[in-house]
Amino acid sequence: MSLYALSNKLNLNKVFPNKVTIWKLRNNNPLRKSYVTENIKLNEFDALIKITVEMSKYLYPYIREIMKSKEDIEQNSVVWNDFNKRFIELIKERFNIDSMRVKKLLNQAENDEIIIKYLLILSFCISNQGYQKLKNFLYDF
């Protein structure tokens, strides 16, 4: 499901009237290769959290499978390795690999711990208080 389709499902049309609006917000990420330095408005931030929570619910079975494969790496390493490989590919493709924060994501020794932390956070988002949990985490980040 696309971010735009989710925004429509969640009645966020005023915040995200079209796909370009979402695309522009993605370009506010300073870790990306090219980004803009516009401040995200509070309503846009809240809407992005709502979309992330909804996407987490949609992807939960896959998130759970990835986490389970990490626990049982000897028997089920294919899922974890495929996910980890794709994660690294996306980082290298879209992010500024000269950034220290991005280098940390690419560092294999620290990478697994970071991925597990983010997957756990997304897993907690599927609860009834998922929106508030993610919002609190992001404010503390």
C-alpha atoms as an extended CHARMM CRD file, in Angstrom:
* protein
*
       141  EXT
         1         1  MET       CA              0.0000000000        0.0000000000        0.0000000000  PROA      1               0.0000000000
         2         2  SER       CA              1.4200000000        3.4130000000       -0.9350000000  PROA      2               0.0000000000
         3         3  LEU       CA              1.8530000000        6.2920000000        1.4900000000  PROA      3               0.0000000000
         4         4  TYR       CA             -0.5860000000        8.3550000000       -0.5340000000  PROA      4               0.0000000000
         5         5  ALA       CA             -3.2370000000        5.6080000000       -0.4380000000  PROA      5               0.0000000000
         6         6  LEU       CA             -2.7640000000        5.3270000000        3.3270000000  PROA      6               0.0000000000
         7         7  SER       CA             -3.0740000000        9.0860000000        3.7330000000  PROA      7               0.0000000000
         8         8  ASN       CA             -6.3900000000        8.9550000000        1.8890000000  PROA      8               0.0000000000
         9         9  LYS       CA             -7.5570000000        6.0080000000        4.0100000000  PROA      9               0.0000000000
        10        10  LEU       CA             -6.7300000000        7.9990000000        7.1600000000  PROA      10              0.0000000000
        11        11  ASN       CA             -8.4780000000       11.1290000000        5.8330000000  PROA      11              0.0000000000
        12        12  LEU       CA             -5.2660000000       13.1580000000        5.7490000000  PROA      12              0.0000000000
        13        13  ASN       CA             -6.1290000000       14.8020000000        2.4240000000  PROA      13              0.0000000000
        14        14  LYS       CA             -5.7870000000       18.3010000000        3.8740000000  PROA      14              0.0000000000
        15        15  VAL       CA             -2.2120000000       17.6130000000        4.9610000000  PROA      15              0.0000000000
        16        16  PHE       CA             -1.2820000000       15.4980000000        1.9210000000  PROA      16              0.0000000000
        17        17  PRO       CA             -3.4600000000       16.6630000000       -0.9860000000  PROA      17              0.0000000000
        18        18  ASN       CA             -1.2550000000       14.8350000000       -3.5220000000  PROA      18              0.0000000000
        19        19  LYS       CA              1.7700000000       12.5560000000       -3.9340000000  PROA      19              0.0000000000
        20        20  VAL       CA              4.1050000000       15.4960000000       -4.5070000000  PROA      20              0.0000000000
        21        21  THR       CA              3.4390000000       16.7920000000       -0.9950000000  PROA      21              0.0000000000
        22        22  ILE       CA              4.5650000000       13.4770000000        0.4940000000  PROA      22              0.0000000000
        23        23  TRP       CA              7.5980000000       13.3920000000       -1.7990000000  PROA      23              0.0000000000
        24        24  LYS       CA              8.6130000000       16.8880000000       -0.6810000000  PROA      24              0.0000000000
        25        25  LEU       CA              8.3900000000       15.8630000000        2.9750000000  PROA      25              0.0000000000
        26        26  ARG       CA             10.6610000000       12.8980000000        2.3150000000  PROA      26              0.0000000000
        27        27  ASN       CA             13.2580000000       15.3520000000        1.0340000000  PROA      27              0.0000000000
        28        28  ASN       CA             13.4480000000       16.9850000000        4.4880000000  PROA      28              0.0000000000
        29        29  ASN       CA             15.4980000000       14.0560000000        5.7690000000  PROA      29              0.0000000000
        30        30  PRO       CA             19.0790000000       15.3240000000        6.3000000000  PROA      30              0.0000000000
        31        31  LEU       CA             20.4210000000       11.7780000000        5.8900000000  PROA      31              0.0000000000
        32        32  ARG       CA             19.3510000000       11.6600000000        2.2370000000  PROA      32              0.0000000000
        33        33  LYS       CA             21.8050000000       12.3950000000       -0.5720000000  PROA      33              0.0000000000
        34        34  SER       CA             19.9130000000       15.5230000000       -1.4780000000  PROA      34              0.0000000000
        35        35  TYR       CA             17.6010000000       17.2380000000        0.9470000000  PROA      35              0.0000000000
        36        36  VAL       CA             15.9600000000       20.5490000000        1.6860000000  PROA      36              0.0000000000
        37        37  THR       CA             16.0660000000       22.2660000000        5.0330000000  PROA      37              0.0000000000
        38        38  GLU       CA             12.4630000000       23.2550000000        5.4900000000  PROA      38              0.0000000000
        39        39  ASN       CA             10.8680000000       22.6860000000        8.8560000000  PROA      39              0.0000000000
        40        40  ILE       CA              8.0930000000       20.1360000000        8.9560000000  PROA      40              0.0000000000
        41        41  LYS       CA              4.8900000000       21.5340000000       10.3800000000  PROA      41              0.0000000000
        42        42  LEU       CA              3.3720000000       19.8820000000       13.4400000000  PROA      42              0.0000000000
        43        43  ASN       CA              0.3170000000       18.6640000000       11.5030000000  PROA      43              0.0000000000
        44        44  GLU       CA              2.6180000000       17.1020000000        8.8720000000  PROA      44              0.0000000000
        45        45  PHE       CA              4.6640000000       15.4220000000       11.6180000000  PROA      45              0.0000000000
        46        46  ASP       CA              1.5040000000       14.0160000000       13.2260000000  PROA      46              0.0000000000
        47        47  ALA       CA              0.1920000000       12.8320000000        9.8720000000  PROA      47              0.0000000000
        48        48  LEU       CA              3.4780000000       11.0560000000        9.0980000000  PROA      48              0.0000000000
        49        49  ILE       CA              3.3000000000        9.3110000000       12.4730000000  PROA      49              0.0000000000
        50        50  LYS       CA             -0.2680000000        8.1740000000       11.7300000000  PROA      50              0.0000000000
        51        51  ILE       CA              0.8250000000        6.8190000000        8.3470000000  PROA      51              0.0000000000
        52        52  THR       CA              3.8090000000        5.0370000000        9.9180000000  PROA      52              0.0000000000
        53        53  VAL       CA              1.6010000000        3.4260000000       12.5580000000  PROA      53              0.0000000000
        54        54  GLU       CA             -0.8730000000        2.2720000000        9.9310000000  PROA      54              0.0000000000
        55        55  MET       CA              1.9240000000        0.9480000000        7.7160000000  PROA      55              0.0000000000
        56        56  SER       CA              3.3510000000       -0.9110000000       10.7400000000  PROA      56              0.0000000000
        57        57  LYS       CA              0.0150000000       -2.6650000000       11.2120000000  PROA      57              0.0000000000
        58        58  TYR       CA             -0.0020000000       -3.6050000000        7.5490000000  PROA      58              0.0000000000
        59        59  LEU       CA              3.6140000000       -4.8770000000        7.6540000000  PROA      59              0.0000000000
        60        60  TYR       CA              3.4790000000       -6.5180000000       11.0910000000  PROA      60              0.0000000000
        61        61  PRO       CA              3.4780000000      -10.1230000000        9.8290000000  PROA      61              0.0000000000
        62        62  TYR       CA              6.6210000000       -9.3990000000        7.8170000000  PROA      62              0.0000000000
        63        63  ILE       CA              8.2540000000       -7.5280000000       10.7340000000  PROA      63              0.0000000000
        64        64  ARG       CA              7.5060000000      -10.4750000000       13.0020000000  PROA      64              0.0000000000
        65        65  GLU       CA              8.9760000000      -12.9320000000       10.5010000000  PROA      65              0.0000000000
        66        66  ILE       CA             12.1740000000      -10.8670000000       10.2630000000  PROA      66              0.0000000000
        67        67  MET       CA             12.5040000000      -10.6890000000       14.0510000000  PROA      67              0.0000000000
        68        68  LYS       CA             11.8760000000      -14.4130000000       14.4000000000  PROA      68              0.0000000000
        69        69  SER       CA             14.4990000000      -15.1970000000       11.7630000000  PROA      69              0.0000000000
        70        70  LYS       CA             17.0540000000      -13.1300000000       13.6830000000  PROA      70              0.0000000000
        71        71  GLU       CA             16.3370000000      -15.0850000000       16.8700000000  PROA      71              0.0000000000
        72        72  ASP       CA             16.8620000000      -18.4000000000       15.0750000000  PROA      72              0.0000000000
        73        73  ILE       CA             19.6440000000      -17.3830000000       12.7010000000  PROA      73              0.0000000000
        74        74  GLU       CA             20.9930000000      -20.9190000000       12.1800000000  PROA      74              0.0000000000
        75        75  GLN       CA             17.7210000000      -22.3490000000       10.8890000000  PROA      75              0.0000000000
        76        76  ASN       CA             16.1050000000      -19.2750000000        9.4120000000  PROA      76              0.0000000000
        77        77  SER       CA             18.9200000000      -16.9970000000        8.2370000000  PROA      77              0.0000000000
        78        78  VAL       CA             17.5530000000      -16.4050000000        4.7220000000  PROA      78              0.0000000000
        79        79  VAL       CA             14.8330000000      -13.9590000000        5.7900000000  PROA      79              0.0000000000
        80        80  TRP       CA             17.1360000000      -11.9410000000        8.0560000000  PROA      80              0.0000000000
        81        81  ASN       CA             19.9650000000      -11.8920000000        5.5220000000  PROA      81              0.0000000000
        82        82  ASP       CA             17.6580000000      -10.8310000000        2.6900000000  PROA      82              0.0000000000
        83        83  PHE       CA             16.1530000000       -8.0570000000        4.8070000000  PROA      83              0.0000000000
        84        84  ASN       CA             19.5460000000       -6.8700000000        6.0280000000  PROA      84              0.0000000000
        85        85  LYS       CA             20.9580000000       -6.8970000000        2.4910000000  PROA      85              0.0000000000
        86        86  ARG       CA             18.0080000000       -4.8870000000        1.1520000000  PROA      86              0.0000000000
        87        87  PHE       CA             18.2230000000       -2.4490000000        4.0640000000  PROA      87              0.0000000000
        88        88  ILE       CA             21.9130000000       -1.7900000000        3.3070000000  PROA      88              0.0000000000
        89        89  GLU       CA             21.1900000000       -1.4360000000       -0.4250000000  PROA      89              0.0000000000
        90        90  LEU       CA             18.4960000000        1.1590000000        0.2160000000  PROA      90              0.0000000000
        91        91  ILE       CA             20.7300000000        3.1110000000        2.5840000000  PROA      91              0.0000000000
        92        92  LYS       CA             23.5700000000        3.1900000000        0.0480000000  PROA      92              0.0000000000
        93        93  GLU       CA             21.2150000000        4.1050000000       -2.7800000000  PROA      93              0.0000000000
        94        94  ARG       CA             19.3090000000        6.9110000000       -1.0910000000  PROA      94              0.0000000000
        95        95  PHE       CA             21.3630000000        8.2540000000        1.7940000000  PROA      95              0.0000000000
        96        96  ASN       CA             24.5110000000       10.3310000000        2.0410000000  PROA      96              0.0000000000
        97        97  ILE       CA             27.0820000000        7.6550000000        2.8530000000  PROA      97              0.0000000000
        98        98  ASP       CA             29.6220000000       10.3080000000        3.9350000000  PROA      98              0.0000000000
        99        99  SER       CA             27.4400000000       11.1940000000        6.9370000000  PROA      99              0.0000000000
       100       100  MET       CA             28.5910000000        9.7320000000       10.2540000000  PROA      100             0.0000000000
       101       101  ARG       CA             25.0260000000        8.7000000000       11.1300000000  PROA      101             0.0000000000
       102       102  VAL       CA             24.7150000000        6.8290000000        7.8370000000  PROA      102             0.0000000000
       103       103  LYS       CA             28.1190000000        5.2100000000        8.3100000000  PROA      103             0.0000000000
       104       104  LYS       CA             26.8420000000        3.9140000000       11.6330000000  PROA      104             0.0000000000
       105       105  LEU       CA             23.8690000000        2.3410000000        9.8420000000  PROA      105             0.0000000000
       106       106  LEU       CA             26.2320000000        0.7020000000        7.3640000000  PROA      106             0.0000000000
       107       107  ASN       CA             28.6180000000       -0.5820000000       10.0470000000  PROA      107             0.0000000000
       108       108  GLN       CA             27.8440000000       -4.2950000000       10.2600000000  PROA      108             0.0000000000
       109       109  ALA       CA             28.8100000000       -4.4870000000       13.9400000000  PROA      109             0.0000000000
       110       110  GLU       CA             26.2310000000       -1.8420000000       14.9480000000  PROA      110             0.0000000000
       111       111  ASN       CA             23.7710000000       -2.3920000000       12.1220000000  PROA      111             0.0000000000
       112       112  ASP       CA             21.9600000000       -5.4380000000       13.5520000000  PROA      112             0.0000000000
       113       113  GLU       CA             21.2790000000       -3.7250000000       16.8710000000  PROA      113             0.0000000000
       114       114  ILE       CA             19.9020000000       -0.6190000000       15.1350000000  PROA      114             0.0000000000
       115       115  ILE       CA             17.6780000000       -2.6590000000       12.8250000000  PROA      115             0.0000000000
       116       116  ILE       CA             16.2820000000       -4.7180000000       15.7070000000  PROA      116             0.0000000000
       117       117  LYS       CA             15.5740000000       -1.5510000000       17.7100000000  PROA      117             0.0000000000
       118       118  TYR       CA             13.6600000000        0.0280000000       14.8040000000  PROA      118             0.0000000000
       119       119  LEU       CA             11.7240000000       -3.1630000000       14.0740000000  PROA      119             0.0000000000
       120       120  LEU       CA             10.7370000000       -3.4300000000       17.7510000000  PROA      120             0.0000000000
       121       121  ILE       CA              9.5570000000        0.1670000000       17.7540000000  PROA      121             0.0000000000
       122       122  LEU       CA              7.4580000000       -0.4970000000       14.6590000000  PROA      122             0.0000000000
       123       123  SER       CA              6.0800000000       -3.6500000000       16.3140000000  PROA      123             0.0000000000
       124       124  PHE       CA              4.9290000000       -1.6310000000       19.3160000000  PROA      124             0.0000000000
       125       125  CYS       CA              3.1070000000        0.7280000000       16.9540000000  PROA      125             0.0000000000
       126       126  ILE       CA              0.4140000000       -1.8130000000       16.1710000000  PROA      126             0.0000000000
       127       127  SER       CA             -1.1760000000       -1.4800000000       19.6080000000  PROA      127             0.0000000000
       128       128  ASN       CA             -4.0630000000        0.8710000000       20.3690000000  PROA      128             0.0000000000
       129       129  GLN       CA             -1.5660000000        3.3510000000       21.7900000000  PROA      129             0.0000000000
       130       130  GLY       CA              0.7980000000        2.9230000000       18.8330000000  PROA      130             0.0000000000
       131       131  TYR       CA              0.4710000000        6.5150000000       17.6740000000  PROA      131             0.0000000000
       132       132  GLN       CA              1.3490000000        7.9000000000       21.1000000000  PROA      132             0.0000000000
       133       133  LYS       CA              4.2100000000        5.4160000000       21.6030000000  PROA      133             0.0000000000
       134       134  LEU       CA              5.8300000000        6.3410000000       18.2880000000  PROA      134             0.0000000000
       135       135  LYS       CA              5.2820000000       10.0460000000       18.8640000000  PROA      135             0.0000000000
       136       136  ASN       CA              6.9190000000        9.8460000000       22.3080000000  PROA      136             0.0000000000
       137       137  PHE       CA              9.8380000000        7.8730000000       20.8940000000  PROA      137             0.0000000000
       138       138  LEU       CA             10.3980000000       10.4070000000       18.1220000000  PROA      138             0.0000000000
       139       139  TYR       CA             10.2610000000       13.3480000000       20.5120000000  PROA      139             0.0000000000
       140       140  ASP       CA             12.8990000000       11.6360000000       22.6790000000  PROA      140             0.0000000000
       141       141  PHE       CA             15.0680000000       10.7410000000       19.6650000000  PROA      141             0.0000000000
